[in-house]
């Protein structure tokens, strides 16, 4: 029924939009009516407008152009990044590690070194230096126990007596028995090693700190 109504509407639309023409001959009119009746009662669907042609595929060169564009874009980005790195990253960065090497010289000019090493101490304390070299503390720097050289000798040459911890806690930092230390390293159980309370300058009562002879 739906198919019949669709065909009827199509015929009426065709009749209403048709231009006014002179009456056709009898035979032509009969032939036209037969065609209309055949079209009206036909079982096949009405012919439709032909589908638009499918979009033609581009040539291979068209696809290659997209690839070339992407490659050029990547090259431009890399070139910009490389140039930006040259302007933003200091020249001395990475010469000797992941840091700016020029900063080492800058810090040396701004900050005076605090430690000077045993050689600086020997100039004024030769006796203590001789005793240290002859004992088991010969590989221990003077500044480990006496503090940095800069706190003892100021920039203007004035000398300040360093504050030295002479209690047993200073010695215990290295010589208290700890399971994680090497077995050959001199270490003691303070409560067993000291005959008496572990307090004050108990270590200095028996040991010369420059040559303790452990």
GIFEN-V197245 format. One record per helix or strand of 2 or more residues. SS is the DSSP state (2 for helix, 1 for strand). FROM is the first residue (numbers start at 1). TO is the last residue. If there is no record, write none. Layout:
((SS FROM TO) (SS FROM TO))
This chain:
((2 2 17) (2 26 40) (2 60 88) (2 102 110) (2 118 122) (2 126 134) (2 142 146) (2 149 152) (2 168 175) (2 190 193) (2 203 205))
